[in-house]
Amino acid sequence: MEKVTKEYLLLFNAITDAEETLRRLQGELMMAQQRAEELFLDSGDGTGPGDCRGRI
């Protein structure tokens, strides 16, 4: 069995930590997007995409 070097372990652990952080952030961003969409749809204040006539 080959010995794993310290450098490889350091890099492997850093990559694994980064992947976990990115997965967590992706979930947080998706929740924020969904919440923003819900707020937009619930607002009903006439600023929806269909109400932009004459504003372009």
PDB file of N, CA, C, O and CB in Angstrom:
ATOM      1  N   MET A   1       0.846  -1.184   0.000  1.00  0.00           N
ATOM      2  CA  MET A   1       0.000   0.000   0.000  1.00  0.00           C
ATOM      3  C   MET A   1       0.890   1.245   0.000  1.00  0.00           C
ATOM      4  O   MET A   1       1.863   1.341   0.748  1.00  0.00           O
ATOM      5  CB  MET A   1      -0.962   0.000   1.228  1.00  0.00           C
ATOM      6  N   GLU A   2       0.522   2.192  -0.863  1.00  0.00           N
ATOM      7  CA  GLU A   2       1.320   3.419  -0.969  1.00  0.00           C
ATOM      8  C   GLU A   2       0.978   4.385   0.155  1.00  0.00           C
ATOM      9  O   GLU A   2      -0.168   4.469   0.597  1.00  0.00           O
ATOM     10  CB  GLU A   2       1.095   4.096  -2.331  1.00  0.00           C
ATOM     11  N   LYS A   3       1.978   5.102   0.601  1.00  0.00           N
ATOM     12  CA  LYS A   3       1.789   6.115   1.632  1.00  0.00           C
ATOM     13  C   LYS A   3       1.242   7.388   0.984  1.00  0.00           C
ATOM     14  O   LYS A   3       1.718   7.815  -0.068  1.00  0.00           O
ATOM     15  CB  LYS A   3       3.125   6.403   2.385  1.00  0.00           C
ATOM     16  N   VAL A   4       0.243   7.982   1.619  1.00  0.00           N
ATOM     17  CA  VAL A   4      -0.333   9.236   1.136  1.00  0.00           C
ATOM     18  C   VAL A   4       0.474  10.390   1.722  1.00  0.00           C
ATOM     19  O   VAL A   4       0.709  10.446   2.929  1.00  0.00           O
ATOM     20  CB  VAL A   4      -1.851   9.354   1.521  1.00  0.00           C
ATOM     21  N   THR A   5       0.889  11.297   0.867  1.00  0.00           N
ATOM     22  CA  THR A   5       1.723  12.406   1.337  1.00  0.00           C
ATOM     23  C   THR A   5       0.891  13.454   2.080  1.00  0.00           C
ATOM     24  O   THR A   5      -0.324  13.545   1.905  1.00  0.00           O
ATOM     25  CB  THR A   5       2.453  13.059   0.156  1.00  0.00           C
ATOM     26  N   LYS A   6       1.568  14.232   2.903  1.00  0.00           N
ATOM     27  CA  LYS A   6       0.914  15.317   3.643  1.00  0.00           C
ATOM     28  C   LYS A   6       0.312  16.335   2.694  1.00  0.00           C
ATOM     29  O   LYS A   6      -0.773  16.862   2.939  1.00  0.00           O
ATOM     30  CB  LYS A   6       1.907  16.004   4.585  1.00  0.00           C
ATOM     31  N   GLU A   7       1.023  16.609   1.606  1.00  0.00           N
ATOM     32  CA  GLU A   7       0.542  17.597   0.639  1.00  0.00           C
ATOM     33  C   GLU A   7      -0.778  17.147   0.000  1.00  0.00           C
ATOM     34  O   GLU A   7      -1.708  17.936  -0.166  1.00  0.00           O
ATOM     35  CB  GLU A   7       1.606  17.837  -0.451  1.00  0.00           C
ATOM     36  N   TYR A   8      -0.831  15.860  -0.354  1.00  0.00           N
ATOM     37  CA  TYR A   8      -2.053  15.332  -0.955  1.00  0.00           C
ATOM     38  C   TYR A   8      -3.211  15.404   0.038  1.00  0.00           C
ATOM     39  O   TYR A   8      -4.313  15.812  -0.327  1.00  0.00           O
ATOM     40  CB  TYR A   8      -1.840  13.881  -1.427  1.00  0.00           C
ATOM     41  N   LEU A   9      -2.975  15.017   1.272  1.00  0.00           N
ATOM     42  CA  LEU A   9      -4.027  15.068   2.280  1.00  0.00           C
ATOM     43  C   LEU A   9      -4.521  16.487   2.507  1.00  0.00           C
ATOM     44  O   LEU A   9      -5.722  16.725   2.630  1.00  0.00           O
ATOM     45  CB  LEU A   9      -3.531  14.481   3.586  1.00  0.00           C
ATOM     46  N   LEU A  10      -3.587  17.427   2.562  1.00  0.00           N
ATOM     47  CA  LEU A  10      -3.961  18.825   2.741  1.00  0.00           C
ATOM     48  C   LEU A  10      -4.855  19.296   1.601  1.00  0.00           C
ATOM     49  O   LEU A  10      -5.904  19.897   1.832  1.00  0.00           O
ATOM     50  CB  LEU A  10      -2.712  19.707   2.835  1.00  0.00           C
ATOM     51  N   LEU A  11      -4.436  19.022   0.376  1.00  0.00           N
ATOM     52  CA  LEU A  11      -5.207  19.437  -0.792  1.00  0.00           C
ATOM     53  C   LEU A  11      -6.562  18.735  -0.842  1.00  0.00           C
ATOM     54  O   LEU A  11      -7.578  19.380  -1.102  1.00  0.00           O
ATOM     55  CB  LEU A  11      -4.423  19.153  -2.072  1.00  0.00           C
ATOM     56  N   PHE A  12      -6.593  17.427  -0.597  1.00  0.00           N
ATOM     57  CA  PHE A  12      -7.832  16.667  -0.618  1.00  0.00           C
ATOM     58  C   PHE A  12      -8.832  17.212   0.397  1.00  0.00           C
ATOM     59  O   PHE A  12     -10.009  17.388   0.084  1.00  0.00           O
ATOM     60  CB  PHE A  12      -7.552  15.196  -0.343  1.00  0.00           C
ATOM     61  N   ASN A  13      -8.361  17.477   1.606  1.00  0.00           N
ATOM     62  CA  ASN A  13      -9.251  18.003   2.648  1.00  0.00           C
ATOM     63  C   ASN A  13      -9.745  19.402   2.316  1.00  0.00           C
ATOM     64  O   ASN A  13     -10.901  19.728   2.586  1.00  0.00           O
ATOM     65  CB  ASN A  13      -8.538  18.018   3.992  1.00  0.00           C
ATOM     66  N   ALA A  14      -8.889  20.231   1.735  1.00  0.00           N
ATOM     67  CA  ALA A  14      -9.301  21.582   1.360  1.00  0.00           C
ATOM     68  C   ALA A  14     -10.372  21.532   0.265  1.00  0.00           C
ATOM     69  O   ALA A  14     -11.345  22.285   0.311  1.00  0.00           O
ATOM     70  CB  ALA A  14      -8.083  22.406   0.884  1.00  0.00           C
ATOM     71  N   ILE A  15     -10.194  20.653  -0.706  1.00  0.00           N
ATOM     72  CA  ILE A  15     -11.178  20.512  -1.780  1.00  0.00           C
ATOM     73  C   ILE A  15     -12.505  19.991  -1.230  1.00  0.00           C
ATOM     74  O   ILE A  15     -13.574  20.477  -1.599  1.00  0.00           O
ATOM     75  CB  ILE A  15     -10.649  19.567  -2.878  1.00  0.00           C
ATOM     76  N   THR A  16     -12.424  19.007  -0.350  1.00  0.00           N
ATOM     77  CA  THR A  16     -13.642  18.455   0.249  1.00  0.00           C
ATOM     78  C   THR A  16     -14.387  19.517   1.041  1.00  0.00           C
ATOM     79  O   THR A  16     -15.609  19.624   0.938  1.00  0.00           O
ATOM     80  CB  THR A  16     -13.304  17.264   1.154  1.00  0.00           C
ATOM     81  N   ASP A  17     -13.665  20.302   1.829  1.00  0.00           N
ATOM     82  CA  ASP A  17     -14.294  21.383   2.594  1.00  0.00           C
ATOM     83  C   ASP A  17     -14.938  22.410   1.669  1.00  0.00           C
ATOM     84  O   ASP A  17     -16.048  22.873   1.932  1.00  0.00           O
ATOM     85  CB  ASP A  17     -13.264  22.068   3.498  1.00  0.00           C
ATOM     86  N   ALA A  18     -14.252  22.765   0.594  1.00  0.00           N
ATOM     87  CA  ALA A  18     -14.788  23.744  -0.355  1.00  0.00           C
ATOM     88  C   ALA A  18     -16.058  23.218  -1.024  1.00  0.00           C
ATOM     89  O   ALA A  18     -17.017  23.967  -1.207  1.00  0.00           O
ATOM     90  CB  ALA A  18     -13.732  24.091  -1.422  1.00  0.00           C
ATOM     91  N   GLU A  19     -16.068  21.940  -1.388  1.00  0.00           N
ATOM     92  CA  GLU A  19     -17.263  21.352  -2.009  1.00  0.00           C
ATOM     93  C   GLU A  19     -18.450  21.392  -1.056  1.00  0.00           C
ATOM     94  O   GLU A  19     -19.566  21.710  -1.465  1.00  0.00           O
ATOM     95  CB  GLU A  19     -16.989  19.902  -2.442  1.00  0.00           C
ATOM     96  N   GLU A  20     -18.215  21.074   0.201  1.00  0.00           N
ATOM     97  CA  GLU A  20     -19.291  21.106   1.191  1.00  0.00           C
ATOM     98  C   GLU A  20     -19.823  22.526   1.374  1.00  0.00           C
ATOM     99  O   GLU A  20     -21.032  22.734   1.470  1.00  0.00           O
ATOM    100  CB  GLU A  20     -18.800  20.549   2.536  1.00  0.00           C
ATOM    101  N   THR A  21     -18.922  23.492   1.419  1.00  0.00           N
ATOM    102  CA  THR A  21     -19.333  24.885   1.555  1.00  0.00           C
ATOM    103  C   THR A  21     -20.145  25.333   0.352  1.00  0.00           C
ATOM    104  O   THR A  21     -21.166  26.003   0.510  1.00  0.00           O
ATOM    105  CB  THR A  21     -18.116  25.785   1.730  1.00  0.00           C
ATOM    106  N   LEU A  22     -19.703  24.971  -0.855  1.00  0.00           N
ATOM    107  CA  LEU A  22     -20.434  25.339  -2.065  1.00  0.00           C
ATOM    108  C   LEU A  22     -21.819  24.707  -2.108  1.00  0.00           C
ATOM    109  O   LEU A  22     -22.775  25.351  -2.538  1.00  0.00           O
ATOM    110  CB  LEU A  22     -19.646  24.931  -3.295  1.00  0.00           C
ATOM    111  N   ARG A  23     -21.943  23.454  -1.669  1.00  0.00           N
ATOM    112  CA  ARG A  23     -23.257  22.796  -1.625  1.00  0.00           C
ATOM    113  C   ARG A  23     -24.185  23.521  -0.655  1.00  0.00           C
ATOM    114  O   ARG A  23     -25.364  23.720  -0.946  1.00  0.00           O
ATOM    115  CB  ARG A  23     -23.111  21.312  -1.214  1.00  0.00           C
ATOM    116  N   ARG A  24     -23.649  23.912   0.494  1.00  0.00           N
ATOM    117  CA  ARG A  24     -24.460  24.633   1.485  1.00  0.00           C
ATOM    118  C   ARG A  24     -24.897  25.989   0.935  1.00  0.00           C
ATOM    119  O   ARG A  24     -26.054  26.383   1.081  1.00  0.00           O
ATOM    120  CB  ARG A  24     -23.671  24.820   2.802  1.00  0.00           C
ATOM    121  N   LEU A  25     -23.969  26.693   0.308  1.00  0.00           N
ATOM    122  CA  LEU A  25     -24.299  27.999  -0.261  1.00  0.00           C
ATOM    123  C   LEU A  25     -25.314  27.884  -1.396  1.00  0.00           C
ATOM    124  O   LEU A  25     -26.191  28.736  -1.541  1.00  0.00           O
ATOM    125  CB  LEU A  25     -23.035  28.684  -0.765  1.00  0.00           C
ATOM    126  N   GLN A  26     -25.192  26.835  -2.194  1.00  0.00           N
ATOM    127  CA  GLN A  26     -26.152  26.622  -3.269  1.00  0.00           C
ATOM    128  C   GLN A  26     -27.556  26.454  -2.687  1.00  0.00           C
ATOM    129  O   GLN A  26     -28.518  27.026  -3.200  1.00  0.00           O
ATOM    130  CB  GLN A  26     -25.761  25.385  -4.115  1.00  0.00           C
ATOM    131  N   GLY A  27     -27.668  25.679  -1.627  1.00  0.00           N
ATOM    132  CA  GLY A  27     -28.964  25.489  -0.987  1.00  0.00           C
ATOM    133  C   GLY A  27     -29.516  26.792  -0.434  1.00  0.00           C
ATOM    134  O   GLY A  27     -30.707  27.069  -0.570  1.00  0.00           O
ATOM    135  N   GLU A  28     -28.663  27.592   0.185  1.00  0.00           N
ATOM    136  CA  GLU A  28     -29.100  28.883   0.722  1.00  0.00           C
ATOM    137  C   GLU A  28     -29.559  29.826  -0.389  1.00  0.00           C
ATOM    138  O   GLU A  28     -30.564  30.522  -0.245  1.00  0.00           O
ATOM    139  CB  GLU A  28     -27.969  29.533   1.524  1.00  0.00           C
ATOM    140  N   LEU A  29     -28.821  29.844  -1.490  1.00  0.00           N
ATOM    141  CA  LEU A  29     -29.207  30.703  -2.617  1.00  0.00           C
ATOM    142  C   LEU A  29     -30.525  30.253  -3.243  1.00  0.00           C
ATOM    143  O   LEU A  29     -31.351  31.083  -3.625  1.00  0.00           O
ATOM    144  CB  LEU A  29     -28.105  30.710  -3.679  1.00  0.00           C
ATOM    145  N   MET A  30     -30.718  28.955  -3.347  1.00  0.00           N
ATOM    146  CA  MET A  30     -31.970  28.453  -3.902  1.00  0.00           C
ATOM    147  C   MET A  30     -33.152  28.810  -3.000  1.00  0.00           C
ATOM    148  O   MET A  30     -34.224  29.165  -3.491  1.00  0.00           O
ATOM    149  CB  MET A  30     -31.893  26.935  -4.099  1.00  0.00           C
ATOM    150  N   MET A  31     -32.959  28.718  -1.684  1.00  0.00           N
ATOM    151  CA  MET A  31     -34.027  29.095  -0.762  1.00  0.00           C
ATOM    152  C   MET A  31     -34.324  30.592  -0.864  1.00  0.00           C
ATOM    153  O   MET A  31     -35.486  30.997  -0.828  1.00  0.00           O
ATOM    154  CB  MET A  31     -33.648  28.721   0.683  1.00  0.00           C
ATOM    155  N   ALA A  32     -33.290  31.404  -0.988  1.00  0.00           N
ATOM    156  CA  ALA A  32     -33.491  32.846  -1.117  1.00  0.00           C
ATOM    157  C   ALA A  32     -34.223  33.181  -2.414  1.00  0.00           C
ATOM    158  O   ALA A  32     -35.102  34.044  -2.430  1.00  0.00           O
ATOM    159  CB  ALA A  32     -32.145  33.580  -1.064  1.00  0.00           C
ATOM    160  N   GLN A  33     -33.864  32.505  -3.492  1.00  0.00           N
ATOM    161  CA  GLN A  33     -34.537  32.731  -4.769  1.00  0.00           C
ATOM    162  C   GLN A  33     -36.014  32.355  -4.672  1.00  0.00           C
ATOM    163  O   GLN A  33     -36.878  33.097  -5.139  1.00  0.00           O
ATOM    164  CB  GLN A  33     -33.853  31.927  -5.889  1.00  0.00           C
ATOM    165  N   GLN A  34     -36.300  31.212  -4.070  1.00  0.00           N
ATOM    166  CA  GLN A  34     -37.685  30.779  -3.929  1.00  0.00           C
ATOM    167  C   GLN A  34     -38.474  31.751  -3.071  1.00  0.00           C
ATOM    168  O   GLN A  34     -39.620  32.071  -3.384  1.00  0.00           O
ATOM    169  CB  GLN A  34     -37.749  29.381  -3.331  1.00  0.00           C
ATOM    170  N   ARG A  35     -37.869  32.218  -1.996  1.00  0.00           N
ATOM    171  CA  ARG A  35     -38.547  33.177  -1.112  1.00  0.00           C
ATOM    172  C   ARG A  35     -38.795  34.495  -1.841  1.00  0.00           C
ATOM    173  O   ARG A  35     -39.863  35.090  -1.697  1.00  0.00           O
ATOM    174  CB  ARG A  35     -37.712  33.426   0.166  1.00  0.00           C
ATOM    175  N   ALA A  36     -37.821  34.953  -2.619  1.00  0.00           N
ATOM    176  CA  ALA A  36     -37.988  36.194  -3.378  1.00  0.00           C
ATOM    177  C   ALA A  36     -39.118  36.047  -4.401  1.00  0.00           C
ATOM    178  O   ALA A  36     -39.906  36.972  -4.596  1.00  0.00           O
ATOM    179  CB  ALA A  36     -36.667  36.577  -4.086  1.00  0.00           C
ATOM    180  N   GLU A  37     -39.191  34.889  -5.049  1.00  0.00           N
ATOM    181  CA  GLU A  37     -40.269  34.650  -6.006  1.00  0.00           C
ATOM    182  C   GLU A  37     -41.624  34.653  -5.311  1.00  0.00           C
ATOM    183  O   GLU A  37     -42.590  35.208  -5.834  1.00  0.00           O
ATOM    184  CB  GLU A  37     -40.054  33.321  -6.735  1.00  0.00           C
ATOM    185  N   GLU A  38     -41.699  34.035  -4.133  1.00  0.00           N
ATOM    186  CA  GLU A  38     -42.948  34.032  -3.374  1.00  0.00           C
ATOM    187  C   GLU A  38     -43.358  35.447  -2.992  1.00  0.00           C
ATOM    188  O   GLU A  38     -44.524  35.818  -3.126  1.00  0.00           O
ATOM    189  CB  GLU A  38     -42.808  33.169  -2.118  1.00  0.00           C
ATOM    190  N   LEU A  39     -42.405  36.233  -2.519  1.00  0.00           N
ATOM    191  CA  LEU A  39     -42.703  37.617  -2.145  1.00  0.00           C
ATOM    192  C   LEU A  39     -43.171  38.415  -3.352  1.00  0.00           C
ATOM    193  O   LEU A  39     -44.103  39.214  -3.250  1.00  0.00           O
ATOM    194  CB  LEU A  39     -41.473  38.284  -1.520  1.00  0.00           C
ATOM    195  N   PHE A  40     -42.526  38.200  -4.496  1.00  0.00           N
ATOM    196  CA  PHE A  40     -42.903  38.904  -5.721  1.00  0.00           C
ATOM    197  C   PHE A  40     -44.324  38.550  -6.125  1.00  0.00           C
ATOM    198  O   PHE A  40     -45.123  39.429  -6.447  1.00  0.00           O
ATOM    199  CB  PHE A  40     -41.929  38.570  -6.858  1.00  0.00           C
ATOM    200  N   LEU A  41     -44.639  37.255  -6.109  1.00  0.00           N
ATOM    201  CA  LEU A  41     -45.970  36.826  -6.514  1.00  0.00           C
ATOM    202  C   LEU A  41     -47.038  37.269  -5.521  1.00  0.00           C
ATOM    203  O   LEU A  41     -48.167  37.564  -5.912  1.00  0.00           O
ATOM    204  CB  LEU A  41     -46.005  35.320  -6.671  1.00  0.00           C
ATOM    205  N   ASP A  42     -46.690  37.316  -4.253  1.00  0.00           N
ATOM    206  CA  ASP A  42     -47.640  37.728  -3.221  1.00  0.00           C
ATOM    207  C   ASP A  42     -47.845  39.236  -3.161  1.00  0.00           C
ATOM    208  O   ASP A  42     -48.847  39.702  -2.619  1.00  0.00           O
ATOM    209  CB  ASP A  42     -47.178  37.236  -1.882  1.00  0.00           C
ATOM    210  N   SER A  43     -46.901  40.010  -3.715  1.00  0.00           N
ATOM    211  CA  SER A  43     -46.973  41.466  -3.576  1.00  0.00           C
ATOM    212  C   SER A  43     -48.187  42.037  -4.289  1.00  0.00           C
ATOM    213  O   SER A  43     -48.876  42.896  -3.739  1.00  0.00           O
ATOM    214  CB  SER A  43     -45.705  42.112  -4.118  1.00  0.00           C
ATOM    215  N   GLY A  44     -48.463  41.576  -5.503  1.00  0.00           N
ATOM    216  CA  GLY A  44     -49.628  42.049  -6.238  1.00  0.00           C
ATOM    217  C   GLY A  44     -49.709  43.557  -6.329  1.00  0.00           C
ATOM    218  O   GLY A  44     -50.811  44.107  -6.331  1.00  0.00           O
ATOM    219  N   ASP A  45     -48.585  44.242  -6.403  1.00  0.00           N
ATOM    220  CA  ASP A  45     -48.592  45.705  -6.402  1.00  0.00           C
ATOM    221  C   ASP A  45     -48.544  46.313  -7.803  1.00  0.00           C
ATOM    222  O   ASP A  45     -48.283  47.506  -7.957  1.00  0.00           O
ATOM    223  CB  ASP A  45     -47.426  46.214  -5.601  1.00  0.00           C
ATOM    224  N   GLY A  46     -48.793  45.501  -8.810  1.00  0.00           N
ATOM    225  CA  GLY A  46     -48.809  46.037 -10.172  1.00  0.00           C
ATOM    226  C   GLY A  46     -47.444  46.204 -10.783  1.00  0.00           C
ATOM    227  O   GLY A  46     -47.311  46.870 -11.810  1.00  0.00           O
ATOM    228  N   THR A  47     -46.440  45.631 -10.195  1.00  0.00           N
ATOM    229  CA  THR A  47     -45.097  45.770 -10.757  1.00  0.00           C
ATOM    230  C   THR A  47     -44.620  44.473 -11.383  1.00  0.00           C
ATOM    231  O   THR A  47     -43.423  44.295 -11.608  1.00  0.00           O
ATOM    232  CB  THR A  47     -44.118  46.216  -9.683  1.00  0.00           C
ATOM    233  N   GLY A  48     -45.540  43.570 -11.666  1.00  0.00           N
ATOM    234  CA  GLY A  48     -45.174  42.296 -12.280  1.00  0.00           C
ATOM    235  C   GLY A  48     -44.733  42.473 -13.714  1.00  0.00           C
ATOM    236  O   GLY A  48     -44.878  43.559 -14.274  1.00  0.00           O
ATOM    237  N   PRO A  49     -44.197  41.429 -14.320  1.00  0.00           N
ATOM    238  CA  PRO A  49     -43.671  41.507 -15.679  1.00  0.00           C
ATOM    239  C   PRO A  49     -44.711  41.935 -16.702  1.00  0.00           C
ATOM    240  O   PRO A  49     -44.368  42.576 -17.696  1.00  0.00           O
ATOM    241  CB  PRO A  49     -43.102  40.181 -16.076  1.00  0.00           C
ATOM    242  N   GLY A  50     -45.967  41.596 -16.477  1.00  0.00           N
ATOM    243  CA  GLY A  50     -47.026  41.971 -17.427  1.00  0.00           C
ATOM    244  C   GLY A  50     -47.444  43.419 -17.316  1.00  0.00           C
ATOM    245  O   GLY A  50     -48.204  43.902 -18.155  1.00  0.00           O
ATOM    246  N   ASP A  51     -46.976  44.118 -16.314  1.00  0.00           N
ATOM    247  CA  ASP A  51     -47.394  45.501 -16.084  1.00  0.00           C
ATOM    248  C   ASP A  51     -46.318  46.506 -16.443  1.00  0.00           C
ATOM    249  O   ASP A  51     -46.294  47.598 -15.875  1.00  0.00           O
ATOM    250  CB  ASP A  51     -47.790  45.685 -14.648  1.00  0.00           C
ATOM    251  N   CYS A  52     -45.433  46.177 -17.359  1.00  0.00           N
ATOM    252  CA  CYS A  52     -44.324  47.081 -17.670  1.00  0.00           C
ATOM    253  C   CYS A  52     -44.571  47.845 -18.967  1.00  0.00           C
ATOM    254  O   CYS A  52     -43.628  48.394 -19.537  1.00  0.00           O
ATOM    255  CB  CYS A  52     -43.017  46.299 -17.769  1.00  0.00           C
ATOM    256  N   ARG A  53     -45.798  47.896 -19.441  1.00  0.00           N
ATOM    257  CA  ARG A  53     -46.090  48.631 -20.679  1.00  0.00           C
ATOM    258  C   ARG A  53     -45.706  50.099 -20.526  1.00  0.00           C
ATOM    259  O   ARG A  53     -46.001  50.736 -19.515  1.00  0.00           O
ATOM    260  CB  ARG A  53     -47.588  48.506 -21.050  1.00  0.00           C
ATOM    261  N   GLY A  54     -45.058  50.604 -21.528  1.00  0.00           N
ATOM    262  CA  GLY A  54     -44.686  52.015 -21.521  1.00  0.00           C
ATOM    263  C   GLY A  54     -43.481  52.344 -20.673  1.00  0.00           C
ATOM    264  O   GLY A  54     -43.117  53.516 -20.576  1.00  0.00           O
ATOM    265  N   ARG A  55     -42.859  51.389 -20.068  1.00  0.00           N
ATOM    266  CA  ARG A  55     -41.699  51.665 -19.212  1.00  0.00           C
ATOM    267  C   ARG A  55     -40.385  51.329 -19.902  1.00  0.00           C
ATOM    268  O   ARG A  55     -39.312  51.524 -19.330  1.00  0.00           O
ATOM    269  CB  ARG A  55     -41.807  50.882 -17.915  1.00  0.00           C
ATOM    270  N   ILE A  56     -40.466  50.831 -21.115  1.00  0.00           N
ATOM    271  CA  ILE A  56     -39.224  50.438 -21.812  1.00  0.00           C
ATOM    272  C   ILE A  56     -38.730  51.582 -22.643  1.00  0.00           C
ATOM    273  O   ILE A  56     -37.701  51.464 -23.308  1.00  0.00           O
ATOM    274  CB  ILE A  56     -39.440  49.196 -22.700  1.00  0.00           C
TER     275      ILE A  56
END
